[in-house]
Amino acid sequence: MPLSAADEIVDPAYSGTSGVGAFNTVQIEHAEAIVAGAETAGLPVILQISENTARYHGSLAPIGLASLALARGANVPVAVHLDHAVSADLVREAVELGFHSVMFDASKLPYDENVATTREITEYCHRANVWVEAELGEVGGKDGAHAPGVRTDPDEAVAFVEATAVDALAVAVGSSHAMLTRDAVLDFELITRLRTAVGVPLVLHGSSGVDDADLARAVTSGMTKVNVSTHLNKTCTRTVRRCLDAHPDTADPRKYLGPARAAVADEVARLLRLLAHN
């Protein structure tokens, strides 16, 4: 079976112990910025669309098809990824639309149900040559693998990957989703243990809460795919606010969304270089 676009991006990084940036889009300006930033850096990128974003747009197709078009037109490799899908129907829709990879999140289910459901999704996606990421969470944990204080057990992670045949695993090592400050404390020793034990690339969620030095150290310790969302949203919103504060009578959205898109592109390029040059 030929490699998917996600395989072609993630596998070389995994083999060479460098990192790949995976950035979430909320609107088309985000997607354009992610691709532009990758082109500026001359590095591959993963463009992610979450189930929440699909819900915001009313369905997956509008933002998904636009992102796929941007990926096809890019001069660097771009994989379009469904992020944090809890709906099997949404996974199937993403595959039918042509997404290159999906992250199926059954981490809130009891372990045995998580394994069985994730295995079904993996088998379906692999038949379509779609790469699969999963999450191993805390049994009964409100916030899954990224609840405060939760840590992934290496032995359980090995068993989970073997049982589900997933291509990558999101692990809990100290980060948390939607952090507005970059002061998360990562367990680098655990990252190294997981890297040694688990035979697939590791994924760091909640990377917006991790500062630059620790992002770089996370990659050298064993992380491969690094997910960033809130940090880019902050960059976008800060730029929009600055533009509107300076020009309060502005009515044309392009006057503030354009500068916001450029600022996000610059930050994507910077983070891609940071993750790749370890």
For each residue, the residues with C-beta under 8 A, 3 or more apart:
1: 126 129
2: 129
3: 7 8 11
4: 7 8 79 100 101 129 130 131
5: 8 9 71 77 78 79 80 100 101
6: 9 10 46 79 81 100 101 131 167
7: 3 4 10 11 131 167
8: 3 4 5 11 12 44 77 79
9: 5 6 12 13 20 44 45 46 77 79
10: 6 7 13 14 20 46 131 167 168 201 224 225
11: 3 7 8 14 15 201
12: 8 9 15 16 18
13: 9 10 16 17 18 19 20 201 224 225 276
14: 10 11 17 200 201 224
15: 11 12
16: 12 13
17: 13 14 219 220 222 278
18: 12 13 219 224 275 276 277 278
19: 13 215 218 219 223 224 225 226 275 276 278
20: 9 10 13 44 45 46 224 225 226 275 276
21: 38 43 45 46 226 228 268 271 272 275
22: 45 46 47 48 81 83 203 225 226 227 228
23: 30 34 37 45 46 47 48 227 228 229 232 268 271
24: 30 48 49 50 53 83 227 228 229 232
25: 28 30 31 34 47 48 49 53 63 67
26: 30 53 56 233
27: 30 31 63
28: 25 31 32 63 66
29: 32 33 236 257 260 261 264
30: 23 24 25 26 27 33 34 232 236 261 264
31: 25 27 28 34 35 47 63 66 67 70
32: 28 29 35 36 70 261 265
33: 29 30 36 37 232 261 262 264 265 268
34: 23 25 30 31 37 38 45 47 78 264 265 268
35: 31 32 38 39 45 47 70 71 74 78
36: 32 33 39 40 261 265 268
37: 23 33 34 40 41 45 264 265 266 267 268 269 272
38: 21 34 35 41 43 44 45 74 76 78 268 269 272
39: 35 36 42 74 75 76
40: 36 37 265 266 269
41: 37 38 76 268 269 270 272 273 276
42: 39 76
43: 21 38 76 272 273 276
44: 8 9 20 38 76 77 78 79
45: 9 20 21 22 23 34 35 37 38 76 77 78 79 268 272
46: 6 9 10 20 21 22 23 78 79 80 81 101 225
47: 22 23 25 31 34 35 67 70 71 78 79 80 81
48: 22 23 24 25 80 81 82 83 103 227 229
49: 24 25 53 54 60 63 64 67 80 81 82 83
50: 24 53 54 82 83 84 229
51: 54 55 82 83 84 85 86 87 90
52: 55 56 84
53: 24 25 26 49 50 56 57 63
54: 49 50 51 57 59 60 63 64 90
55: 51 52 58
56: 26 52 53
57: 53 54 60 62 63
58: 55 62
59: 54 62
60: 49 54 57 63 64 82 90 93 94 97
61: 64 65 93 97
62: 57 58 59 65 66
63: 25 27 28 31 49 53 54 57 60 66 67
64: 49 54 60 61 67 68 80 94 97 99
65: 61 62 68 69 97
66: 28 31 62 63 69 70
67: 25 31 47 49 63 64 70 71 80
68: 64 65 71 72 80 97 98 99
69: 65 66 72 73
70: 31 32 35 47 66 67 73 74 78
71: 5 35 47 67 68 74 78 79 80 100
72: 68 69
73: 69 70
74: 35 38 39 70 71 77 78
75: 39
76: 38 39 41 42 43 44 45
77: 5 8 9 44 45 74
78: 5 34 35 38 44 45 46 47 70 71 74
79: 4 5 6 8 9 44 45 46 47 71 100 101 131
80: 5 46 47 48 49 64 67 68 71 98 99 100 101
81: 6 22 46 47 48 49 99 100 101 102 103 133
82: 48 49 50 51 60 85 90 91 94 99 101 102 103
83: 22 24 48 49 50 51 103 227
84: 50 51 52 103 105
85: 51 82 90 91 94 102 103 104 105
86: 51 104 105 106 108
87: 51 90 91
88: 91 92 104 117 120 121
89: 92 93
90: 51 54 60 82 85 87 93 94
91: 82 85 87 88 94 95 102 104 121 124 125
92: 88 89 95 96 124
93: 60 61 89 90 96 97
94: 60 64 82 85 90 91 97 99 102 130
95: 91 92 98 99 102 124 125 128 130
96: 92 93
97: 60 61 64 65 68 93 94
98: 68 80 95
99: 64 68 80 81 82 94 95 102 130
100: 4 5 6 71 79 80 81 130 131
101: 4 5 6 46 79 80 81 82 130 131 132 133 167
102: 81 82 85 91 94 95 99 121 125 130 131 132 133
103: 48 81 82 83 84 85 132 133 134 135 170 203
104: 85 86 88 91 117 118 121 122 132 133 134
105: 84 85 86 108 134 135 144 170
106: 86 109 113 114 117 118 134 135
107: 114 134 135 136 137 138 141 144 145
108: 86 105 137 140 141 142 144
109: 106 113 114 117
110: 113 114 139 140
111: 114 115 139 156 160
112: 115 116
113: 106 109 110 116 117
114: 106 107 109 110 111 117 118 134 136 137 160
115: 111 112 118 119 160 163 164
116: 112 113 119 120
117: 88 104 106 109 113 114 120 121
118: 104 106 114 115 121 122 132 134 164 166
119: 115 116 122 123 163 164 165
120: 88 116 117 123 124
121: 88 91 102 104 117 118 124 125 132
122: 104 118 119 125 126 132 134 164 165 166
123: 119 120 126 127 165
124: 91 92 95 120 121 127 128
125: 91 95 102 121 122 128 130 131 132
126: 1 122 123 129 130 132 165
127: 123 124
128: 95 124 125
129: 1 2 4 126
130: 4 94 95 99 100 101 102 125 126
131: 4 6 7 10 79 100 101 102 125 167 168
132: 101 102 103 104 118 121 122 125 126 166 167 168
133: 81 101 102 103 104 166 167 168 169 170 203 225
134: 103 104 105 106 107 114 118 122 160 164 166 168 169 170
135: 103 105 106 107 144 145 169 170 205
136: 107 114 145 152 156 157 160 169 170 171 172
137: 107 108 114 141 144 145 146 147 150 172
138: 107 141 144 145 147 150 172
139: 110 111
140: 108 110
141: 107 108 137 138 144 145 147 150
142: 108 147
143: 146 147 148 150 176 177
144: 105 107 108 135 137 138 141 147 150
145: 107 135 136 137 138 141 150 152 170 171 172 205
146: 137 143 150 172 175 176 177 205 206
147: 137 138 141 142 143 144 150 172 176
148: 143 176
149:
150: 137 138 141 143 144 145 146 147 172
151: 172 173 174 187 190
152: 136 145 156 157 171 172 173 190 194
153: 156 157
154: 157 158 190 193 194 197 198
155: 158 159 197
156: 111 136 152 153 159 160
157: 136 152 153 154 160 161 169 171 194 197 198
158: 154 155 161 162 197 198 199
159: 155 156 162 163
160: 111 114 115 134 136 156 157 163 164 166 169
161: 157 158 164 165 166 169 198 199 200
162: 158 159 165
163: 115 119 159 160
164: 115 118 119 122 134 160 161
165: 119 122 123 126 161 162
166: 118 122 132 133 134 160 161 169 200
167: 6 7 10 101 131 132 133 200 201
168: 10 131 132 133 134 200 201 202 203 224 225
169: 133 134 135 136 157 160 161 166 198 200 201 202 203
170: 103 105 133 134 135 136 145 202 203 204 205
171: 136 145 152 157 191 194 198 202 203 204
172: 136 137 138 145 146 147 150 151 152 175
173: 151 152 186 187 188 190 191 194 204 218
174: 151 184 185 186 187
175: 146 172 179 184 186 204 205 206 207 209 210
176: 143 146 147 148 179 184 206 209
177: 143 146 205 206 229 230
178: 206 208 229 230
179: 175 176 182 183 184 206 208 209 230
180: 230 234
181: 209
182: 179 208 209 210 211 231
183: 179 209 211
184: 174 175 176 179 206 209 210 214
185: 174
186: 173 174 175 191 210 214 217 218
187: 151 173 174 190 191
188: 173 191 192 217 218 221
189: 192 193
190: 151 152 154 173 187 193 194
191: 171 173 186 187 188 194 195 202 218 221 222 223
192: 188 189 195 196 221 222
193: 154 189 190 196 197
194: 152 154 157 171 173 190 191 197 198 202 222
195: 191 192 198 202 221 222 223
196: 192 193 222
197: 154 155 157 158 193 194
198: 154 157 158 161 169 171 194 195 202
199: 158 161
200: 14 161 166 167 168 169
201: 10 11 13 14 167 168 169 224 225
202: 168 169 170 171 191 194 195 198 222 223 224 225
203: 22 103 133 168 169 170 171 223 224 225 226 227
204: 170 171 173 175 207 210 218 223 225 226 227
205: 135 145 146 170 175 177 227
206: 146 175 176 177 178 179 184 209 210 227
207: 175 204 210 215 226 227 228 231
208: 178 179 182 228 229 230 231 232 234
209: 175 176 179 181 182 183 184 206 230
210: 175 182 184 186 204 206 207 214 215 218
211: 182 183 214 215
212: 215 216 274
213: 216 217
214: 184 186 210 211 217 218
215: 19 207 210 211 212 218 219 226 271 274 275
216: 212 213 219 220 274 275 278
217: 186 188 213 214 220 221
218: 19 173 186 188 191 204 210 214 215 221 222 223 226
219: 17 18 19 215 216 222 223 224 226 275 278
220: 17 216 217 278
221: 188 191 192 195 217 218
222: 17 191 192 194 195 196 202 218 219
223: 19 191 195 202 203 204 218 219 226
224: 10 13 14 18 19 20 168 201 202 203 219
225: 10 13 19 20 22 46 133 168 201 202 203 204
226: 19 20 21 22 203 204 207 215 218 219 223 275
227: 22 23 24 48 83 203 204 205 206 207
228: 21 22 23 24 207 208 231 232 271
229: 23 24 48 50 177 178 208 232 233
230: 177 178 179 180 208 209 233 234
231: 182 207 208 228 234 235 267
232: 23 24 30 33 208 228 229 235 236 264 267 268
233: 26 229 230 236 237
234: 180 208 230 231 237 238
235: 231 232 238 239 260 263 264 267
236: 29 30 232 233 239 240 260 261 263 264
237: 233 234 240 241 260
238: 234 235 241 242 263
239: 235 236 242 243 256 259 260 263 264
240: 236 237 243 244 256 257 259 260
241: 237 238 244 245
242: 238 239 245 246
243: 239 240 246 247 250 255 256 259 260
244: 240 241 247 248 250 256
245: 241 242 248
246: 242 243
247: 243 244 250 255
248: 244 245
249:
250: 243 244 247 255 256
251:
252: 255
253: 256 257
254: 257 258
255: 243 247 250 252 258 259
256: 239 240 243 244 250 253 259 260
257: 29 240 253 254 260 261
258: 254 255 261 262
259: 239 240 243 255 256 262 263
260: 29 235 236 237 239 240 243 256 257 263 264
261: 29 30 32 33 36 236 257 258 264 265
262: 33 258 259 265 266
263: 235 236 238 239 259 260 266 267
264: 29 30 33 34 37 232 235 236 239 260 261 267 268
265: 32 33 34 36 37 40 261 262 268 269
266: 37 40 262 263 269 270
267: 37 231 232 235 263 264 270 271
268: 21 23 33 34 36 37 38 41 45 232 264 265 271 272
269: 37 38 40 41 265 266 272 273
270: 41 266 267 273 274
271: 21 23 215 228 267 268 274 275
272: 21 37 38 41 43 45 268 269 275 276
273: 41 43 269 270 276 277
274: 212 215 216 270 271 277
275: 18 19 20 21 215 216 219 226 271 272 278
276: 13 18 19 20 41 43 272 273
277: 18 273 274
278: 17 18 19 216 219 220 275
